[in-house]
Amino acid sequence: MMKWNKEIWNIRKRFTLTFFVIILPFFFLIPGVLYFLARNGISVGTVTVPITVTFVLIGLLCFLLGYVISFFLMRNVFHPLEEMSRASRQIARGDYSSQIDYQGSIDEIRTTIDNFNFMARELNSVEIMRNDFIANVSHEFKTPLSSIAGYVTLLQDPDLSENERNEYIQMAFFNIEKLNDLTSNILQLSRLENQNALREPVRYRLDEQIREAIVLLEPKWSKKNITLDVDLMELSYTGQSALLFQVWTNLIGNAVKFSNPGSSVAITLRQYHNYITVTVSDRGIGMTEETKKHIFEKFYQGDSSRKEQGNGLGLAICRIILDLCGGDIHVSSEPGKGSVFTVRLPSPEE
């Protein structure tokens, strides 16, 4: 604190002295002109003031004016700049939580500090995302990495048959793909959890976007011979198009994954007075009450028999996206009777 007070005083003294030296000669022109006129017999007023007193008064006026201006600049310019310097040093040391509280009235300074605070929050989000990613990677990557190492070890056996060798290669590639999906999902989840600014909302056809998600997943539901019952009303919506597309692909993909071959999946889109709903229903294995309590948690997988098909992040990503978009998601399910996921979004403005 003493260091800060000393810095303020030194800056104020330097500015006052500079102002005094620069401005004082211009003020000396006034008594100089008056003195010249008086020497040449020209009357300049009825009050006579000694020229020495005039110089002293003008010098004091310049010094006082410089001090007052320096006080204003210290409060509204130099102090915020010093705060930015302090916060920059803090960020350079790896502490991204620094924020500057500006109470002044200069718009340019306020805009600069707002941008600095936004930059610090974004850097802090990246740091949190990195730490979260490292923690999750160290925990979740062990199983697929161990599997890859095991299959690579088996492939070194020179007595393997061609069928065994192909099988081990396919399993190694399967675990590599699983690692790739896990990495992408962890990065997306961390980015969403620490996102401070969303993109500008766009207006688009929500029903067409859901159909695009259905077409994208066609290889999966065709392979299991699943029938889709699609009932989507025509609806234009203003929102986060890219994020919501991820929601539909996750929900429909899960419905297909947990449905029995030859069953059906129903997808509906409806608009009500102040909200819209999208429902995805399947007739698959369903969930217990305990599973429903944790289904939106990261890395939670209620059906351990199908753990190899996913990583427990899809529904957590859906929930975070809908929170960012001002919506919500609910699930109703019974074991052996399937599940119904209902998404609610704010009604689009006309």
C-alpha positions in Angstrom: 0.0 0.0 0.0 2.9 2.4 0.8 4.4 1.6 -2.5 1.2 2.6 -4.3 0.9 5.9 -2.3 4.5 6.7 -3.2 3.9 6.0 -6.9 0.8 8.3 -6.9 2.8 11.1 -5.2 5.7 10.8 -7.6 3.4 10.8 -10.7 1.5 13.8 -9.4 4.7 15.8 -8.7 6.1 15.0 -12.2 2.9 16.1 -13.9 2.5 19.2 -11.8 6.1 20.3 -12.5 5.7 19.5 -16.2 2.5 21.5 -16.4 4.1 24.4 -14.5 7.1 24.5 -16.8 5.1 24.3 -20.0 2.2 26.7 -19.1 4.0 29.3 -17.0 5.8 31.0 -19.9 2.5 31.6 -21.7 1.1 33.3 -18.5 4.2 35.4 -18.3 3.3 36.9 -21.6 0.3 38.7 -19.9 2.4 40.8 -17.4 5.1 41.2 -20.0 2.6 42.8 -22.5 1.2 45.0 -19.7 4.6 46.1 -18.7 5.6 47.0 -22.3 2.4 49.0 -22.8 3.0 50.9 -19.5 6.5 51.8 -20.5 5.3 53.2 -23.8 2.7 55.5 -22.1 -0.4 53.4 -22.9 -3.0 53.1 -20.2 -4.2 49.6 -19.5 -6.4 50.1 -16.5 -7.0 52.0 -13.4 -5.5 49.5 -10.9 -1.7 49.3 -10.7 -0.1 46.0 -9.5 3.6 45.6 -9.1 5.1 43.5 -11.9 6.9 41.2 -9.3 3.6 40.5 -7.5 2.0 39.7 -10.8 4.7 37.2 -11.7 4.3 35.5 -8.3 0.5 35.3 -8.4 0.6 33.9 -11.9 3.2 31.3 -10.9 1.1 30.2 -8.0 -2.0 30.0 -10.2 -0.1 27.8 -12.7 1.1 25.5 -9.9 -2.4 25.2 -8.3 -4.0 24.6 -11.7 -1.5 21.9 -12.5 -2.1 20.2 -9.1 -5.8 20.3 -9.6 -5.6 18.9 -13.1 -3.1 16.2 -11.9 -5.6 15.2 -9.2 -8.3 14.7 -11.8 -6.0 12.8 -14.1 -4.7 10.6 -11.2 -8.2 9.6 -10.3 -9.6 9.0 -13.8 -6.6 8.1 -15.9 -3.4 7.2 -14.0 -5.0 5.2 -11.2 -6.9 2.9 -13.7 -3.7 2.5 -15.7 -1.8 1.5 -12.6 -4.6 -1.0 -11.8 -4.3 -2.4 -15.3 -0.6 -2.7 -14.8 -1.0 -4.5 -11.5 -3.6 -6.9 -13.0 -1.4 -7.6 -16.0 1.5 -8.6 -13.7 -1.0 -10.8 -11.9 -2.1 -12.5 -15.1 1.6 -12.9 -16.2 2.2 -14.9 -13.0 -0.7 -17.3 -13.9 -3.5 -15.8 -11.8 -6.3 -15.1 -14.3 -8.9 -14.1 -11.7 -7.9 -10.5 -11.6 -10.7 -7.9 -12.3 -10.6 -4.1 -12.3 -13.4 -2.0 -10.8 -13.5 1.4 -12.6 -15.6 4.1 -11.1 -14.6 6.9 -13.4 -16.6 8.6 -16.1 -14.3 8.5 -19.1 -15.9 6.3 -21.7 -12.7 5.4 -23.4 -11.0 4.2 -20.2 -14.2 2.3 -19.2 -14.3 0.5 -22.6 -10.6 -0.4 -22.3 -11.1 -1.8 -18.8 -14.2 -3.7 -19.8 -12.3 -5.3 -22.6 -9.4 -6.1 -20.2 -11.8 -7.8 -17.7 -13.4 -9.8 -20.5 -10.0 -10.9 -21.6 -9.1 -12.0 -18.1 -12.3 -14.0 -17.7 -11.7 -15.7 -21.0 -8.1 -16.6 -20.0 -9.5 -17.9 -16.7 -12.0 -20.0 -18.5 -9.3 -21.5 -20.7 -7.2 -22.3 -17.6 -10.1 -23.9 -15.9 -10.9 -25.9 -19.0 -7.3 -27.0 -19.3 -7.1 -28.2 -15.6 -10.5 -29.9 -15.9 -9.4 -31.6 -19.1 -6.2 -32.9 -17.5 -8.1 -34.2 -14.5 -10.7 -36.0 -16.6 -8.2 -37.3 -19.1 -6.1 -38.9 -16.4 -9.1 -40.7 -15.0 -11.1 -41.7 -18.1 -8.2 -42.5 -20.5 -6.8 -45.4 -18.5 -9.2 -48.1 -19.8 -9.0 -47.5 -23.5 -5.2 -46.9 -23.3 -4.8 -50.2 -21.4 -6.9 -52.0 -24.0 -4.8 -50.6 -26.9 -1.6 -51.5 -25.1 -2.9 -55.1 -24.6 -3.9 -55.6 -28.2 -0.7 -54.2 -29.5 1.2 -56.6 -27.2 -0.9 -59.5 -28.6 -0.1 -58.4 -32.2 3.5 -59.0 -31.5 2.9 -62.7 -31.3 4.3 -64.3 -34.5 2.1 -67.3 -34.2 -1.2 -65.4 -34.6 -3.6 -66.5 -37.3 -4.8 -64.0 -39.8 -8.3 -63.8 -38.3 -6.9 -63.2 -34.8 -4.6 -60.5 -36.1 -7.4 -58.7 -38.0 -9.6 -58.9 -34.9 -7.0 -57.4 -32.6 -6.3 -54.6 -35.1 -10.0 -53.8 -35.3 -10.3 -53.7 -31.5 -7.2 -51.4 -31.3 -8.8 -49.1 -33.8 -12.1 -49.2 -31.9 -10.4 -48.0 -28.7 -8.5 -45.3 -30.6 -11.8 -44.0 -32.0 -13.2 -44.1 -28.5 -10.3 -42.0 -27.2 -10.8 -39.5 -30.0 -14.6 -39.2 -29.2 -13.8 -38.9 -25.5 -11.2 -36.1 -26.1 -13.7 -34.2 -28.3 -16.5 -34.5 -25.7 -14.3 -33.5 -22.8 -13.1 -30.4 -24.6 -16.6 -29.4 -25.7 -17.9 -30.0 -22.2 -15.2 -27.9 -20.5 -15.6 -25.2 -23.1 -19.4 -25.0 -22.5 -19.0 -25.0 -18.7 -16.7 -22.0 -18.9 -18.2 -20.1 -21.8 -18.8 -16.4 -21.0 -20.1 -15.2 -24.4 -22.4 -17.0 -26.9 -22.5 -16.3 -30.6 -25.1 -14.0 -32.0 -28.4 -15.9 -32.2 -29.6 -16.7 -35.8 -33.0 -17.4 -37.1 -33.6 -20.7 -38.8 -36.1 -23.5 -39.3 -36.0 -25.7 -36.2 -37.9 -28.5 -37.8 -35.5 -28.7 -40.7 -32.5 -28.8 -38.2 -34.0 -31.8 -36.4 -34.5 -33.5 -39.8 -30.9 -32.9 -40.6 -29.9 -34.6 -37.3 -32.1 -37.6 -38.2 -30.5 -37.9 -41.7 -27.0 -37.6 -40.2 -27.8 -40.6 -37.9 -29.4 -42.7 -40.7 -26.6 -45.3 -40.7 -27.2 -46.1 -37.1 -31.0 -46.5 -37.1 -31.0 -48.2 -40.4 -28.4 -50.8 -39.2 -30.8 -51.7 -36.3 -33.9 -51.6 -38.5 -35.5 -49.0 -36.3 -38.6 -47.1 -37.5 -38.8 -43.4 -36.9 -42.1 -41.7 -36.2 -41.4 -38.0 -37.0 -44.0 -35.4 -36.3 -42.5 -31.9 -36.6 -44.5 -28.7 -37.0 -43.0 -26.0 -39.2 -41.3 -23.6 -36.8 -38.8 -20.8 -37.2 -36.6 -20.3 -34.2 -34.0 -17.7 -33.2 -31.2 -19.2 -31.1 -27.9 -20.9 -31.0 -28.1 -23.1 -34.0 -24.8 -25.0 -33.8 -25.3 -25.8 -30.1 -28.9 -27.0 -30.4 -27.9 -29.3 -33.3 -25.6 -31.1 -30.9 -28.6 -31.6 -28.5 -30.7 -33.2 -31.2 -27.9 -35.5 -32.4 -27.1 -36.6 -28.8 -30.8 -37.3 -27.9 -31.7 -39.1 -31.1 -28.4 -41.0 -31.1 -29.1 -42.2 -27.5 -32.6 -43.3 -28.4 -31.3 -45.4 -31.2 -28.4 -46.8 -29.2 -30.6 -48.0 -26.3 -33.5 -49.2 -28.5 -33.9 -52.9 -29.4 -33.5 -53.9 -33.1 -36.8 -53.5 -35.0 -38.4 -51.1 -32.5 -39.4 -47.5 -33.1 -38.3 -44.0 -32.0 -40.8 -41.1 -32.0 -39.7 -37.4 -32.4 -42.1 -34.5 -32.1 -41.9 -30.7 -32.2 -44.7 -28.5 -30.8 -45.1 -24.8 -30.1 -47.2 -23.5 -27.2 -48.0 -20.0 -25.9 -44.6 -19.2 -24.4 -42.4 -22.2 -25.1 -41.8 -25.0 -27.5 -41.1 -28.6 -26.8 -39.1 -31.3 -28.6 -39.6 -34.9 -27.4 -37.6 -38.0 -28.3 -39.2 -41.3 -27.2 -37.9 -44.8 -27.5 -39.1 -48.3 -26.5 -35.7 -49.5 -25.3 -34.3 -50.7 -22.0 -35.5 -47.8 -20.0 -33.9 -46.5 -16.7 -34.3 -47.0 -13.0 -35.1 -44.2 -10.6 -31.5 -44.2 -9.4 -30.2 -43.8 -13.0 -32.6 -41.0 -13.7 -31.2 -39.0 -10.7 -27.7 -39.1 -12.2 -28.3 -39.3 -15.9 -27.2 -35.7 -16.6 -24.0 -36.0 -14.6 -20.6 -36.1 -16.3 -19.3 -39.6 -17.0 -22.3 -41.3 -15.5 -23.5 -44.5 -17.3 -26.4 -46.3 -15.9 -26.2 -49.3 -18.2 -22.8 -50.8 -17.6 -23.4 -53.5 -20.2 -23.3 -50.8 -23.0 -20.5 -48.8 -21.5 -18.3 -49.4 -24.5 -20.7 -47.6 -26.7 -20.3 -44.2 -25.1 -18.5 -42.2 -22.4 -21.3 -40.7 -20.3 -20.9 -37.1 -21.6 -23.6 -36.7 -24.2 -26.5 -35.9 -21.8 -24.3 -33.7 -19.6 -23.4 -31.7 -22.8 -27.1 -31.4 -23.6 -28.0 -30.1 -20.2 -25.3 -27.4 -20.2 -26.2 -26.3 -23.8 -29.9 -25.9 -22.8 -28.9 -24.0 -19.7 -27.0 -21.6 -21.9 -29.9 -21.3 -24.3 -32.5 -20.6 -21.5 -34.1 -24.0 -21.8 -34.3 -27.2 -19.8 -34.6 -31.0 -20.3 -36.5 -33.7 -18.4 -36.7 -37.4 -18.6 -39.4 -40.0 -17.8 -38.6 -43.7 -18.0 -39.3 -47.1 -16.7 -37.1 -50.2 -16.9 -38.0 -52.3 -20.0 -40.5 -49.6 -21.3 -38.2 -47.1 -22.8 -37.5 -43.4 -22.1 -38.9 -40.0 -23.1 -36.7 -37.0 -23.1 -38.5 -33.6 -23.3 -36.7 -30.4 -24.2 -38.3 -27.0 -23.5 -37.1 -23.8 -25.2 -38.3 -20.2 -24.9 -40.9 -19.5 -27.5 -39.4 -17.6 -30.5 -40.3 -14.0 -30.9 -42.5 -13.2 -33.9 
